[in-house]
Amino acid sequence: MSVDIDSLIDACTPLHKQLLRCYVHDCAIDDTIYFLGQALKQGRMTLPNYLKEVRQLSRKQFIYRATLQKCRLKAKLPS
């Protein structure tokens, strides 16, 4: 039997879906920045390219984290 994993992990309300989506994006950006740092240490990436990518990702992450905070307040969850 084939089960779609995405259908099993689903939030019950649009607000909770947004919370989940923002959290997943935030974690993905954390992981990406970590691996960019590893690439820089190993010499597979130049410092200017690293800084450019981290800056772009950090801006996106800021928006996701701010949205996450707003959603938590709206859902009356601890921040």
Secondary structure by P-SEA (a helix, b strand, c coil): cccccccccccccaaaaaaaaaaaaaaaaaaaaaaaaaaaaaccccaaaaaaaaaaaaaaaaaaaaaaaaaaaaacccc
